[in-house]
Amino acid sequence: MTRLLHVLTRPADPEVSRLIADQRRLPDHEVLVRALDAEATPDYRELLEQVFAADSVACWCRPASGPPSGPSCPEDRQGHPWLPGSLRR
């Protein structure tokens, strides 16, 4: 089973929410979402364990202005080429 971890530092944008929902429908995939903005005191030890247990980690943040960004995707400033076509604006 493939483990996917999404770390949110702010509420998810619609595109991110759709991506997560699509991944949850994939067979043999476990999708975990950690909304750090919703946790009063994030448990970083637990988060670190989840990062190392995951096969894939995506960190989502939203700058003061502009599109959502995943720091591991340098192309995100060029129109989200890493998103499936159905999720692009």
PyMOL commands that set and color helices and strands:
alter all, ss='L'
color gray80, all
select helices_A, chain A and resi 14-24+36-38+44-53+74-78+85-87
alter helices_A, ss='H'
color red, helices_A
select strands_A, chain A and resi 2-8+29-35+56-60
alter strands_A, ss='S'
color yellow, strands_A
deselect
rebuild
show_as cartoon
